[in-house]
Amino acid sequence: MSTSKKARAEQRRAKIAEMRAQAERERKRRMLINRGLLGAGAVLVAGGIAAAVVAQSGGGKSASASPKNSNAAPTAMPSTPAVTTNGGRTTAPPWDTPADPGTRVAAAGLPMLGQEGTTLHIHAHLDVIADGKAVTVPALIGIDETSQQISPLHTHDTSGVIHIESPTKTTFTLGQFLTEWNVSAAADHIGGLKVGGGKTLQIYVNGKQQSGDPAALVLHAHDEIALVYGTPGQAGSIPSSYKWTNGL
């Protein structure tokens, strides 16, 4: 087979693979939408039943007299995003996906949605490098498969791609994402990795070094963010961009 024919064949295979990947993402999105709508319907029915019971029982108490749950998850986007992490693990990596995604999303001040938002739809990429070794950013951060709910800030796989898919145009920060991941971070540490003894925590955005708390970084479309911990000799080559594929 000639070189040109081989190239065309490879292009066709790549196109087929991309189409399959897009179809799978659409299938998962529709599944979230359908299950989210079913869940919303169940909530409405349950709410109607509860209202009827209250009306029948009387008692003379208004709905406003009910105590508020201070731990309730947010139902709307915050007007100002968090610029620090809220709690989080202070252990050495690896840091797996939290077992309680809804709790961590609430800690980040974000709501859980029945489907991915479409008003703001961008992506950023995160690399975490500790002592010269890549730390995996796990899949399903911000996604509760049991309840079929999803945060506007989430991951689908272990590529390090952060999906920002919000029903409103608002600002998101790395601190919110790290809180969802349940990893504590500040200028002097990430997780249990602390600055000192010749080791530093360096922050890069698109190859340019930044200063301050990494949690305060605002996420922009196609940002390449690198958090690099260790000695200067362990840093290696700092990524300045990410190869975006599949229409991201």
N, C-alpha and C positions, 0 to 999 in steps of 0.2 A: 504493500500500500504506500502511495506517495506521501510526502510530508504534508502537502496541502490537504489530502483526504483525511489523514490522521488528525490534523488540526480541526477540520470540520466535524469529524466524529467526536472528538473531545469536547468541542463546543456544544454539540447536541446533547451529549451525556450531562454536561454541566447544566444546560438549560432544563433538562428533564428533572435533574436533582433539585434545582431551584423551584420548579413548579410543584414538585412533590412536597417540598418543605413549606411552601406557601399554603398548599392545600391542608397540610397538617395543622399549621397555625390557625387557619380559618376554622377548621373543625373544632379545635380546642376553644377558640373564641366563642363559637356558636353554642358549644356545650355549656360554657360559663354563663352565657346570656340566658339560655333556656332554663338552666337550673336556678339561676338568680331570679328569673321571673316567677318560677314555681315557688321559690322560697318567699318572695315578696307576697304572692297570693296567699300563702299559708299564714304569713304574719297578719295580713289584713283580715282574714277570716277569724284568726285567734283574737285579734283586737276587737272585732265586732262582738264576738261572744263575751269577751271580758266586759265590754261596755254594757251589754244587755244585763249581765249578772249584777253589775254595780247599780244600774238603774232599778232593777227589781229589789235589791237589798236595801236601798235607801240609805238612811243613816245621817243624812243632812250634811255630809262632808263634800266639799268641792274637790275637783281633780287637782287643783293647785295646792291642796293641803298635803298631797302625798310627798313623802321624803324623796329627795333627789339622790341618785346614785352617783357619787363622786368618781367612781371608777368606770363609768360608762364610756364606751368608745366614741370618738368624735363622729359627727354626722356630716360635717362640712370641712372644706379645706381651711387650714389656718391662715389668717390674714398676714402673719409674719412667720416664716419658717424657723425652726430651731437651728441655732448656730453652734450648739454643743451637743454631745451625745447624752442621752437620758439613760443612765445606768449602763449595763453591758458587761460582758465578761472581761476579767482582768487576768486571763490565763494565756499561756503560750499557744500559738496556732498548732494544728488546724482548728478552725472554728466552723462547725457544721451548721446546717440550717436549724434555726430554733424550732423546738417542738410545739411552741405556742405562738404561731405567727400573728394571730389576732391581738394578743397581749402586746407584742413588740410593736406592731403597727400603731396601736393606741398610744404606746409610750412615745412614739415619734410624732404624735399629734395629728395623725392621718386617719381617714375613715377607711373601712373595708367596703368595697363596691361589689355589686352584683355582676358587673361587667367592666371591661377595660374602657377608660375614657378615651374620647377621640378629639376633644377640643384642643388639647395640647398633647402632641405625640412626637417625642424626641427620644434619643438614646445617647448615653455616655458610656465610656469604657473605663473600668477600674483594674489596675494592676497593684497587687500588694506583694512586695518583695522583702523577705526577712532573712538576714544573714546570707544574702546571695541566692536564696531559693524562693521560687514563686509560691505564694499561698493561694490556694483555690478559693475563689468566690463561689459559694455553692448555688445550686439551682433552687428555685422555689422560695427564695426570700420574699416575704410579703404576699405569699399565696397560701390560702387555707383550702386544701383539696377536700377536706371533710365537709366544710360548710359551703364549698364552691364560691368563695369570696376572694377578692383580690385588692391589694393596695394599688394606688396610682403609681407607686414606686416599687418595682419588683424585678426579679430575675426569672428567666425560664430555664436556663441551663448553666453550665459551669464555664462559659466563655468569658465571664467578667463583664458582659454587656448589661448595663442597668437600663431597664425600660421605664420611661416616664410617660404614662398614658393617663391623662387627667381629664375630668369632665369640665374643668375650668382652667383658664390661664392663670397660673400662679407660679411662685418661685419654689424650687426644691433644692435642698442642700445635701452634701455628703453626710452630714451629721444625722439627718433623718434616715438615710439609708443604713448607716452604721448602727443606729439604734434598732432598726428593724432586724439587722443581722445579729444584734445582741453583742456587739463588740465595742467596748469603751475606747475612746480615743481623745487625745488632746495634743498640744504642742510637745508634750514630754513623754508620750507613750501611745502605743496602740495595743490593746489587749494587755497581756502581761509583759510586753517588750518595752522596757523603760530606757530613756535616754541616760547616758552616763557610761563611764569606763571606756571611753573612746568610741562609743556607739551613738549614733544620731538618728533622728527620724526626719527624713527629707520629703518634701512635697513638691511634685511637679505637675503642671498642667500643660499639655501639648509640648512637653520637653523643656518648659521654662520653670525654673525653681520659684517656689512661693514661700511665704513665711506665715507664721501664726498657727492657729488651730486648724487642722485639716477638716474638722467638722463644719467649719464656717464656709467652706467652698460651695459656691453656687454651681449647680449642674446645668451645663449648656449643651446644645446639640453637638454631637460628635466630639465632645471633650475626651481626651486621653489623659486620665488621672493616674499618677503613680505615687504610691506611698512606699518609700524605701527606707528600711531600718537596717542598721548594722554599721560596720566600720567603713571608712571611705574606700578601702580596697575591695570591699564586698559588693559595692553598688553595681558594678558592671555597666552595661550600656542602658541608658535611660530611654524608654520608649517615648517617642514624640508624636506618634499617631497610631491609629488602629485600622486594620483593613476591613472596612465595612462591606458586608455581603447581604444577599437576600433582601435587598431593598430597604435595609435599616438606615 
